[in-house]
Amino acid sequence: MTAALPKKPRVLVLYYSFSGQTIGLLHRLADGLKFRGVEVVMERLRPVDSLRFPVGTFVATLRMMVATCFRPRVAIEELSPASRGPFDLIILAGPTWSYNPSGPVLALLDRDGRQLFAGRRVLPLISCRGYWRWHWQGLRAKLLACKARIVNLIVFTHPQPEPWRTLGVFLKIAGKAPERSPLLRRWYSRFGHGRDQQEEAWRFGLAIGQALRRNDDLAGLDFRTPEALP
C-alpha cells in the first residue's frame, strides 16, 4: 500500500494593477511559490469600464488624483469560478490610490468581501509610491469587517527619493517619460519598482511557499523592505 502524497498548498492571488507595477511583482512572487510546489491561481480584478494608463493629460491626472482621495469604487466584473475553490492562503494585492486602496479593490471588498475572506487567511500586498500606512489602515479595517484572518503584510514602495518620486509618478500617469528627460533622469532614473524588488518578491514567494508546506505561522515571516521600514 503506497503512502498518500502530502497535500499541495493552494494560493489565490487576487489583484488589481493599474500601471503594471503590481503585476510585475506578483509574477515573481508566484514564481517563488511555484518553485516550492505551491499551486497558484491568479485572478485579476477587471473593471467593467476599462481604465486607461496613462491617463494622458495633466488636467485629467490631477482630477483623478483628487477624486481618488475620496475612495471611489470602480465596478468590477464577476470573479471567475476558479477563485471560489478552497485555498490555504489568499494574497490580496493592489496599488495605493491617493493614500487609499484602489477603486477595484474597494469594490471587491464591498461586493464579495464576506463571501471570499470570512475565516480565510489573507496576506495583503501593497504596491505604492511611498505613502502606504493610511492605505493599510483602511484596508485592514475592511478585511477585519469581512472576518478575514490577516496573517501578515507585504509593502513595496518606489525606491526613488522625494520629491522626484511624486513628480515622476504624476508625469508618468499624465503620459510623459520623466526617466528619459535630460533634466529629470539624474534624480528619477526609472518609474516604479526595480528589478531588485522583483527579486525580493521572488524570495518572499519562496518563504511563503516553504511556510505553507511546513504549516508554519506566516506571521513570523519578515516582509519588510528597506523602503517601507518605519
C-alpha positions as CSV (number, residue, x, y, z in Angstrom):
1,M,0.0,0.0,0.0
2,T,1.5,3.3,-1.1
3,A,1.6,6.3,1.3
4,A,-0.6,9.2,0.4
5,L,1.2,12.2,-1.1
6,P,1.3,15.3,1.1
7,K,-1.4,17.9,0.2
8,K,-0.3,20.5,-2.2
9,P,-0.9,24.0,-0.8
10,R,-3.1,26.3,-2.9
11,V,-2.8,30.1,-3.0
12,L,-5.3,32.5,-4.6
13,V,-3.7,35.8,-5.8
14,L,-6.4,38.4,-6.2
15,Y,-5.0,41.6,-7.7
16,Y,-5.6,44.9,-9.5
17,S,-2.7,46.5,-11.4
18,F,-3.3,50.0,-13.0
19,S,0.2,50.7,-14.4
20,G,1.6,47.2,-14.5
21,Q,3.8,47.6,-11.4
22,T,1.8,45.4,-9.1
23,I,1.6,42.5,-11.6
24,G,5.3,42.7,-12.2
25,L,5.9,41.9,-8.5
26,L,3.2,39.3,-8.4
27,H,4.7,37.3,-11.3
28,R,7.9,36.9,-9.4
29,L,6.2,36.2,-6.1
30,A,4.1,33.5,-7.8
31,D,7.3,32.0,-9.4
32,G,8.7,31.6,-5.9
33,L,5.6,30.0,-4.6
34,K,5.5,27.5,-7.6
35,F,9.2,26.7,-7.0
36,R,8.2,25.5,-3.5
37,G,5.5,23.3,-5.0
38,V,2.5,25.6,-4.3
39,E,-0.4,25.7,-6.7
40,V,-1.1,29.4,-7.6
41,V,-4.4,30.7,-9.0
42,M,-4.1,34.3,-10.4
43,E,-7.3,36.3,-10.5
44,R,-7.2,39.8,-11.9
45,L,-9.9,42.3,-10.9
46,R,-11.3,43.6,-14.2
47,P,-13.1,47.0,-14.2
48,V,-16.5,47.0,-16.0
49,D,-15.3,50.1,-17.8
50,S,-11.6,49.7,-18.5
51,L,-9.3,52.3,-17.0
52,R,-6.7,53.9,-19.3
53,F,-3.0,54.1,-18.4
54,P,-1.5,56.6,-18.9
55,V,-4.4,59.0,-18.3
56,G,-2.9,61.3,-20.9
57,T,-3.1,64.9,-19.7
58,F,-2.0,66.9,-16.7
59,V,-5.6,68.1,-16.0
60,A,-7.0,64.5,-16.2
61,T,-4.3,63.2,-13.9
62,L,-4.8,65.9,-11.3
63,R,-8.6,65.3,-11.5
64,M,-8.1,61.6,-11.0
65,M,-5.7,62.1,-8.0
66,V,-8.1,64.4,-6.3
67,A,-11.1,62.1,-6.9
68,T,-9.3,59.0,-5.5
69,C,-8.8,60.8,-2.2
70,F,-12.5,60.2,-1.6
71,R,-12.2,56.4,-2.0
72,P,-14.4,56.0,-5.1
73,R,-15.4,52.5,-6.0
74,V,-14.7,51.1,-9.5
75,A,-17.2,48.5,-10.5
76,I,-15.6,45.2,-11.4
77,E,-16.7,42.1,-13.4
78,E,-17.7,38.9,-11.6
79,L,-14.8,36.7,-10.5
80,S,-14.1,33.5,-12.3
81,P,-15.2,30.2,-10.8
82,A,-11.5,29.3,-10.2
83,S,-11.5,31.9,-7.4
84,R,-14.2,30.2,-5.4
85,G,-12.3,27.0,-4.5
86,P,-10.6,26.1,-1.3
87,F,-7.3,27.9,-0.7
88,D,-4.7,27.8,2.1
89,L,-4.0,31.5,1.6
90,I,-5.4,34.5,-0.3
91,I,-3.0,37.2,-1.3
92,L,-4.9,40.5,-2.0
93,A,-2.7,42.8,-3.9
94,G,-3.1,46.3,-5.4
95,P,-1.6,49.8,-5.7
96,T,-2.2,52.8,-3.5
97,W,-4.5,55.4,-4.9
98,S,-4.0,58.8,-3.2
99,Y,-3.3,57.1,0.2
100,N,-6.2,54.6,-0.2
101,P,-6.8,51.1,-1.6
102,S,-7.6,51.2,-5.3
103,G,-11.2,51.5,-6.5
104,P,-11.4,48.0,-7.9
105,V,-10.1,46.5,-4.6
106,L,-12.7,48.5,-2.6
107,A,-15.4,47.4,-4.9
108,L,-14.4,43.8,-4.4
109,L,-14.4,44.1,-0.6
110,D,-17.9,45.7,-0.7
111,R,-19.4,43.2,-3.0
112,D,-17.6,39.9,-2.3
113,G,-15.7,40.5,0.9
114,R,-17.6,38.4,3.3
115,Q,-18.0,35.5,0.9
116,L,-14.3,35.5,-0.1
117,F,-12.5,36.3,3.1
118,A,-14.6,35.3,6.1
119,G,-12.5,32.8,8.1
120,R,-9.7,32.8,5.4
121,R,-6.1,33.5,5.9
122,V,-5.3,36.7,3.9
123,L,-2.0,38.3,3.1
124,P,-2.3,41.9,1.7
125,L,0.4,43.2,-0.6
126,I,0.6,46.9,-1.2
127,S,2.4,48.4,-4.2
128,C,2.8,52.1,-3.9
129,R,4.7,55.3,-4.4
130,G,5.6,55.6,-0.7
131,Y,2.6,56.6,1.4
132,W,1.1,53.2,2.4
133,R,0.2,53.5,6.0
134,W,-3.2,55.2,5.5
135,H,-3.9,52.6,2.8
136,W,-3.0,49.8,5.2
137,Q,-5.2,51.1,7.9
138,G,-8.2,51.4,5.6
139,L,-7.6,48.0,4.0
140,R,-7.1,46.3,7.4
141,A,-10.4,47.7,8.7
142,K,-12.3,46.5,5.7
143,L,-10.7,43.0,5.9
144,L,-11.4,42.7,9.6
145,A,-15.0,43.7,9.0
146,C,-15.2,40.8,6.5
147,K,-13.9,38.5,9.2
148,A,-10.7,37.8,7.4
149,R,-7.7,36.4,9.3
150,I,-4.9,38.8,8.3
151,V,-1.6,36.9,8.7
152,N,1.0,39.5,7.7
153,L,1.7,42.4,5.3
154,I,3.9,43.0,2.3
155,V,4.7,46.5,1.2
156,F,6.7,47.6,-1.8
157,T,7.4,51.3,-2.3
158,H,9.1,53.0,-5.3
159,P,12.8,53.4,-4.4
160,Q,13.3,56.9,-5.8
161,P,13.7,59.7,-3.3
162,E,11.2,62.5,-2.8
163,P,10.2,64.9,-4.3
164,W,11.2,63.3,-7.5
165,R,9.2,60.1,-6.8
166,T,5.9,62.0,-6.6
167,L,6.7,64.2,-9.6
168,G,7.8,61.2,-11.6
169,V,4.6,59.3,-10.9
170,F,2.5,62.3,-11.7
171,L,4.3,62.8,-15.1
172,K,4.1,59.1,-15.9
173,I,0.4,58.9,-15.3
174,A,0.0,62.0,-17.5
175,G,1.7,60.2,-20.3
176,K,5.2,61.7,-20.0
177,A,8.5,59.8,-19.6
178,P,10.4,61.6,-16.9
179,E,13.1,58.9,-16.8
180,R,14.1,59.9,-20.3
181,S,14.2,63.7,-19.6
182,P,17.7,65.2,-19.6
183,L,16.6,67.4,-16.8
184,L,15.0,64.8,-14.5
185,R,16.7,61.5,-15.1
186,R,19.5,62.4,-12.8
187,W,17.1,62.1,-9.9
188,Y,14.4,59.9,-11.4
189,S,16.1,57.0,-13.2
190,R,13.0,54.8,-13.7
191,F,9.3,54.5,-13.0
192,G,8.1,52.2,-10.3
193,H,9.7,49.1,-8.8
194,G,13.2,48.0,-9.7
195,R,14.5,44.6,-10.6
196,D,15.9,44.1,-7.1
197,Q,12.4,44.5,-5.7
198,Q,11.1,41.9,-8.1
199,E,13.8,39.5,-6.9
200,E,12.8,40.3,-3.4
201,A,9.2,39.3,-4.3
202,W,10.7,36.0,-5.6
203,R,12.3,35.4,-2.2
204,F,9.1,36.3,-0.4
205,G,7.3,33.7,-2.6
206,L,9.9,31.1,-1.6
207,A,9.5,31.9,2.1
208,I,5.7,31.8,1.9
209,G,5.7,28.6,0.0
210,Q,8.1,27.0,2.5
211,A,5.9,28.1,5.4
212,L,2.8,26.7,3.8
213,R,4.5,23.3,3.1
214,R,5.6,23.1,6.7
215,N,2.4,24.5,8.1
216,D,4.4,27.3,9.8
217,D,3.0,30.5,11.1
218,L,3.1,33.2,8.4
219,A,3.1,35.9,11.0
220,G,6.7,35.0,11.8
221,L,8.0,35.9,8.3
222,D,9.7,39.3,7.9
223,F,8.4,41.0,4.7
224,R,9.7,44.5,5.5
225,T,11.6,46.0,2.6
226,P,14.1,48.8,3.2
227,E,11.9,51.4,1.5
228,A,8.9,50.5,3.7
229,L,10.6,50.5,7.1
230,P,9.2,53.0,9.6
